[in-house]
Amino acid sequence: MKFKLSSPFKERAASTIFLVSALASILFVALICAFLFANGVPAILKIGFTDFLFGTEWAPTDEPAIYGIFPMILGSLYVTLGALAIGVSVGLLSAIFLARFCSERLHRVLKPAVELLAGIPSVIYGFFGLVIIVPFVRQHLGGSGFSIFTASILLGIMILPTVISVSEAALRAVPNSYYEGSLALGATHERSVFFTVLPAATSGIVAGIILGFGRAIGETMAVILVAGNQVRMPDGIFEGVRTLTANIVLEMGYATDLHREALIATGVVLFSFILTINLLFSILKKRVVK
């Protein structure tokens, strides 16, 4: 005799599982926040808020030690903005092509290729940048090749799968009646896509940009291999820099006492920066949708 669960019981069980999963996610985020702020904020207070955030020197081994992360804040900002300029422009146009201009036969080839990019480990991207992009920049554009420009190109490539996949899904989710209505009013295929379908998919496209931003600013290994890791104020896009994430990874292995706390405080700044940018993107997204 088989025992069958009643439909209300199944619904209650599913609701409970979903609730527990949601609460677990919130708990993990809360624990991460508690750890970061409990260990990082005291270090910021010891060093001094202004000296830590706006100091231009980072010398943890000197006497006295100096902990200023402003060059790394600028480095992270420049590299991320450069990556977004490359990744969003190329990714959005690629998504439009895949969603509205690409033949089904070609789509079956290009779509798996885009998804394959998402599965490549970041260290492989970094090795590619080290072997291919860095020498190319050095030979044709000058400098050592380890620079903001090189890191921006590499990160722009890395965020392409995220931007393309989310943007294409948003474009395909737009009701076909929007497109057909535009054609009925006399618009061409291109104008219907760019002036009717694309604005209707703005919400999903912004979500893709947010995810791409998170991937770019949080990337570490690839950036370490191509950015130069030089703690200095960036003078140009062909100069080397060190990002916040790279600073944590490079020095956490041997850091102790206040040095270690300062690195955790760097994580607090990075976390707060990402949270602020995401909130700004969310506000922008709501205004655009309205």
Buried (B, 14 or more C-beta within 10 A) or exposed (E): EEEEEEEEEEEEEEEEEEEEEEEEEEEEEEEEEEEBBEBBBBBBEEBEEEBBBEBEBBEBEEEEBBBBBBBBBBBBBBBBBBBBEBBBEBBBEBBBBBBBEBEEEEBEEBBEEBEEBBEEEBEEBBBBBBEEBBEBBBEEEEBBBBBBBBBBBBBBBBBBBBBBBBBBBBBBEBEEEBBEEBBEEEBEEEEBBBEBBBEBBBEBBBBBBBBBBBBBBBBBBBBBBBBBBBBBEBEEBBBBBBBBBBBBBBBBEEBEEBBBBBBBBBBBBBBEBBEEBBEEBEEBBEEEEE
